[in-house]
């Protein structure tokens, strides 16, 4: 149960960027011994709020009270001194250093590494998050790296821990272990501010929730008394339609539109994952999902399939029956394929360029004569019409008619990038993390569009760390671990436990597909 005494009290907190009020008079209070959820769409103001609480941003107006006293938090070190710790979604670790050395970098006192290592190891075992302090970060899984971040935070003895999407990189088993740790922290009287798009987790773990929309608080609730649908409705302001996955009975005998044949790839850097003998067929009409903890070769696999990295054998990747392993991205797109990378800004879109210009970048080589005419003259009307069509189809919300990519929230930019590829009606679609950090409404739209593309006769391959997503949209699920890919498992035979065990490194032969009792 949540404690009664207020630890943090925020009143009227406001942050303005130019003409945009990212946070507009936000009120929030967190009790001692409480797990408090912070919910909202992309661009709702969650990140801005927690950055003000952690001292990374300074508010324009409002008051923060800590233990009943007004405070001004001017830096993260000041926040840590007060007793506020934060574990960010994107880790800030040096791969060439050990766990203990990374932890030492964040501690104010000049404590010997040996002492830090001993304290970190003792703390990690006491909280059920075992950690080797002398292991190189580059050799660790993403789940182990998150343990470093959590232990580093806990070593500073915080009274309030801010967690931003903490389970997005974890297997189901690792997530359960994290939940046990959070329960223990709550039992010790520590408070947790929990940010997540995974609403079932919020219902399971959190005592109260504060919901933001367009920078304002639109509601407080007890999430345990709500449904995931009602929480999503509070966040978005309208009903979020459930994703509908019809079964395509003929997909199992349809043509293979994407084939990966004994794909191998040596590591490109000391911390890259080699790909080992990967073979996979994706047929017309089906969605195949690839699960896995981040850092197990998914990025390297996407680069190989998309043509960012060429293969030694042309037959290593085939699109619509044609060997494509020696063709680059544009060549593979001309064969009817489309690709959406994990990183939106800088990879999926050039940040400072307008949406129409980003569209032109991806179309000029694959649609000759449509968007670029004779002598290289850009057909502006065609580009503008296509951009408008994509924005309407995917409900891309923006502040100007044709803004630069970096002016959009993450979810709206993701909708545009996926819509840009869907608009071509590709025969093959390969998407890496389609709804990473995307709110419930945008996620539902993206997932439904991928299902509909497959049911129209295309082959869709989705790489995702979100198991809920894969179970919602996939016809078959395979798991990538340490550069190897398991045999795709029919959705009807898959369970979270089976997939989670494979994500954790269990031998595929030891994960049976029929007898749940053997999984105990």
N, C-alpha and C positions, 0 to 999 in steps of 0.2 A: 504493500500500500504506500501511497505517497505520504511524505511527511507533512506536518502541518506548518512548520516554521518556514517563512519565505527566505530563500537564499539570494535570488536575483530578482529584481523588480525593474522593469523597463517601462517608461511612460513617455508617450509622444515622440518616440525616436524617429527622426527624419533624416534622409540622405538624398541630396539633389545632385544630379549630374546634368549640367546645362539646363534644359527645360524639362528633363525627366525626373520625376520623383520616384526613385527606386524603392524607397521606404517612406511611407506617408503616415506619420503619427502612430507608429506601432506601439501597442501595449502588450506586455508579456510578463508573466511572473512564473518562477520555477521554485518549487518547494524543495527542502532538503529531503534526500532519499526518494526522489521522484525521477522516473523516466518520462520525459516530456517530448512529444513529437512535434516537429515543425514541418507542415505540409504546404504544398502549393505547386502550381504549374511552373514550367520553365519561365523565367522572367518575372516571377511573382514577388521577388525581393528577398528570398531566403538567404542566398549567398551574401548579399549586401548586409543583411541584419547580423549574421554570425561574424562577418568580418569586423563590424563595429564592436561586437561583444569581445572579440579577440584582439582588438587594437590595430587591425590592419587598415581600417578606415575610421575617420573621425566623423561623427554625426554633425549635421548642420543645426539640428534642434533636438530637444528632448533630454531626458535624464535617465541615467543608469544608477540604480542603487544596489549595493552589494552588502549583504548583512545589515540592511537598514540604513547604510550610510551612502550619500551620493559620492560617486567616483568618476574620474575622467581617465579612460583607458587609452593611452596615446601610442602604445606599441604592444606587440605580442609578449615582449619580456615583462611589461607592466601587467598584462593579463595573467601571465604565469605566476608573477609575484603575488597577485591577489588570490590565486587559486583556480584559475580557469585554464584548462588544457584543451587542445583540439587535435583531432585525427582527421586529416584531410582525405578527400576521395582519391586525389592523385598524390602518390607518395613523393616525398622529397628526400630520397636516399641516394648515396653515392655507391654505385655498384662495385667499385674497386676497393672499397673499405669494408671492414668487418662490421658486424652488428653493433658491437661495443663501441667501435670508433664512431659510427654514425650517431649513436646515443650520446656520446661524449660531446659531439659538436653542438648539441642543443642545451647542454647543461651550463649554467653560469659559473659554477665553482670549478676550479682547476683540480679536479679529482683524478688520481691515477687511473689509467685504463683498467688495470687489474681489479681495482676496487669497484669500478663501474660494472665490469664484466660479472663479478661475483654478485653484486646487488641485482643486476638485471636478470641473471639466471635464477637467483632465489625468488625474485618477484614473479618471474614468468611461470615457474613451477607452482608457486602458491596460488596463482590465478588459473591454473590449468591451461596455460598457453606456452608449453615448453619451447625453449629457445637456446640455440648454441651461440653464445656471445662472440665466439671466435670464427664463426662461419662468414665467408665472403658473401655480401649481399647479392652479387651477380650469380651465385650458385643456388640461390634460394627461390622457392616458389613464391607466387604472389601472396598466398595465404600466410607464409612465414614472414614475408616482408611486412604485412600488415601487423603481425605480432610485434615486430620491432617498433612500429609507430605507436602501438598501444602501450607497450612497456615503457618506451621513452616518455610518453605522456604521463603514465602512472608514477614513474620515478620522481616526478616533480610534485607529487602528493596533491593533486588538484581536488578541489571540492566540487567542481563542475567540469564534466567532460563533454565536449561537443563532438559528435560523430556524424560525418557527412557520407551518406550512402555506404555504410560500413560493410554490407554483405554483397556488394556488387561484384567482388572479385573472389568470392568464397564458394567452395563446394557446399552442398547441404549439410554435410557432416561438420565442416568447419564453422558454418553459420550457427549450428546448434551449440557448438562449443563457445562461440562468442556470446550467445544468448545466456549461457550459464554464467559467464564472466560478468555480464551486465547485471544479472540477478544478484550476484554476490556484491558487486559495487553498490547497488541499491540497498542491500541489506546492511552494508557498512555505513549508510547514511550519506553516501555520495550521490550527486545529482547528475543526470545525463540529458543532454538535448540531442534528440535523435532525428536526423533528416533522412528520409527515405521515400522513394516512389513505390516501394513494395508494401502495399497497404495491408496485406495479411500479416506481415511482420509487425507493423504498427499496432494492429489489433491484438496481436499476441503479447507484445512487450510493454506497451506504453500505458501510463496511468491517465494522462491527459494529452490533448492535441490542440495546437493553435494553427489555424488555417489562414494563409495569406493569399490574396488575389490582387493583382495589379498594385502591389506595394502596400495594401491595406489589410488589416485583420478583418476577416469576414466571419469568423466564428471560432468558438472554443467548444470542445466536446470531450466526452469519455469515449475513446475509440473502441473500447470493448463493448460498448452499447450500440455501435454502428456496424453497418455492413461495408465491405470494400466498395460497393457501388455507391452507397450514401456518402462515404468519404470522398470518393472521386467526384461526386456531384458538387460537394461543397468546394472542392478545389477549382473545378472548371466553371461552375455556375450554371451548367446545363447537364442533362442526362448524358452519360457516356455509354454509347451503344456497345453491347457485348460483341466480341469477335465471333463470327460464325465460320466454322471449318467444315464444309461438306466433304464427304469422302468420294474420291475419284476411283471408282472400281476398276477402270481400265488403265490406270497409271502404271501398274506392274508389268504390262505387256506393251506399253507405248515405246516409241523410238527413244533411244538414248541421245539426248541433245548435248550433254556435257559429260565427257569421259576423262578421268585422270588415270593414267596407266603407269604403275610402278615409278611414281615420281620420287626422286631423291634430290636433295639439295644440301650442299655443305654449308656450315655456318659462315655467315658473312662477317661477323665480328666475334670477339672472344665471348660475348654474352648472348649470341644468337643461338637458336635451337636448330639443329640439323633436321631435315625432313627425311624420313626413312621409309622407302618403299610404299608410298601411299597410292592406293587404287580406289576409285569411286565412280559409280555411274549415277547420273541424275537424269531421269526420264521426263518426257513431256507430261505435264499435268500434275507433277508432284513437287512438294516442298521437302527438302532434306535439310535437317538442322544438324549443325556441328556444335556440340557442347565442349566445355573445357575451361579450366582455370586459366586466366590470362598468363601469357608467357610460356605456353607449351607448344608454340609453333604456329598458332593461328595466323599471326601477322605474316610470317614467312610463307605460309600456304596461300594466303590471299595474294601476295605479291607474285607468286608463281602462276596461279590460275588467271590472274588479271593481265599478265604480260608485263608487269613492271620489272620482273626478272625473267629472262628467257631461259629455256631449257636446252640441254644438250641434244635431246631427241625431240623432233617435231611431234612424234606420236605420244609424248608424255602428257600432253593436253590436247583434246580434240573437241571441236565445237561443231555441232550439226554434222558429224561424220568427217569433218576436215581436220587434218593435223594442224595444230595451232601453236605448238611449243616454241617455234622459232619466230612467231609473230609478236609484235609489241601490242600495246593497249589499243591503238587505233585499228590495227589489223584485226584484232579479235572483235572489236566493236563492229567492224564492217561485216564480220561473219554473223552478226546478229546477237552479240553478247552485250551485257551492261554490267557495270561494276560500281559499288558504293563502298568506299573505304571507311575504316573505323574513325579516323580523325576528320572532323568536319572542316575546321579552319586550317588552311595551309596544305591540305591533301585533297579533300573533297571540293574545296572552294578557295579561291584566292581572296584573302580577307578584305583588301581595300578595293577590290573591283566590284562593280555593280552586278546585280543578279543576271541581267541580260548579257553582260560581258562574260560572266562565268558560264552561262549557257552556250555562248559562242565558242568558248575555249573547248568545250566538250563535243561540239557538233561540227565544227568547220571541216574536220578531216573525215568525218563519217557520213555526212549528208551533203555530198558535193552538188553545188548548184542551187541548193535550197536556201542556205544562209549566207553564202559567199558567191557572188556572181563573177562575171568576166573581169579580168585584170585585178582580182582580189578585192573587189568592191563589196563591202558588207551590206547585206540586205536588211537594213534596220527594221523595216516594218515586219518582216518575217520573224526576226528575233524577238521583237516586242510582243507580237501576237502569241508566240510560243511561250514566252515567260508569263504572260497574262493567263494563258490556258493552264499552265502548271500551277500557278498561284491559286487559281479558282478550284482546280481539281483537288488540291491537297490542303485547302484552307490555310494558306500561308499568311500569317498576320504580320504586317509591317507598318512602319511609320511614314513611309514615302512610297511613291509609285514604283521607283526602281532604286532602292537603297543599296549601299555596299553590303557585301555578305556579313561583315563583322558588326553591322547594325542590327541584325536579327538575333533574337534569343536562340539558344542552342536547339530547342525543339522545332522552332519555325525554320531554321536553316536546314535541319535534317529533313523536314518535310519537303523543302524545295529540292534538295539534292536527290532524294529518292524519287520525287515527282519528275525531275529532269530526266532520269533514266526510264521510268515507267512510261513517259510520254512517247518514247520511241517504240513501245510495244516489243521489247526484246524477246528473242526466243530463249535466251539464257540470261538469268539474273543472279549475280553473286553479291551478297550484302554482308558486310562485316559490322556487327553490333548495330542493328537497325534502329534500336530505340534507347541507346545508351544515354542516360540522364534526361530522358524525355518524359513529359508528364503523361498522365493516364489517357487524356483525350487524344493527344497527338500519337501516342503509342498504339491505341486502338485503330486509328485511321491508317497508320503505316502497316500494321500487321494484316488488316483486312485487305489492303491493296496488294500485298504480296500473295495472299491466298487467292485472290481473284485473278492475278496474273497467271498463277500456276493453273487454275481451273480453265483459263482461256487457251491452254495448250503449251505454255512455256515451262521450262525447267528452272526451278528456283532453289538456290543453295544459300542457306542462312547460317552464318557463324555468330554465335552469341554466348555470353556468359550468363544470361538470364534464363534459367531453366523454366520458369513460368512461361516465358515467351515461347521457348522451343516446344513445350508440351501443348501450347495453345495453337500453334500454326503448323507444326511439322507432321508429315506422313511417316517419316522415319527419322531416327536420331542416331548419330554416330558421335563418338567422343575422341577428341584429340588430347593425347598425353605424351609429353616428352618427344614430340615430333612424329608420333605414330598415330594412325587413325584406326579405330575399331570398326568392325563390320556394322553397317547401319541396322538398327533395331526397329522393327515396326512399332508405330506409336501404341498400338493396342497391347504390346508386350512390355513396353518400357514402364519403369517406375522411377521415382526420384531416387530411391535407394540404389537401384542398379546403376543408373547413370552417374550418381554421386560417387559410387565406389570406383567406377572406371575413371572418373575425373581425378580421383585421388591416387590412381596408379595401380589398381587391382588388375591382374591379368585377365584379359577378355574371356579366356577359357574357364576362369573361375567364377564368372558372373553368369549364372544360368538364366535362361529366359522364360522358364515355365513354373518353377516351384518357389514361391515366395518364402516358404519355410526354410529353404536352404540358405537364405540371405541373412539369417539371424546370427 
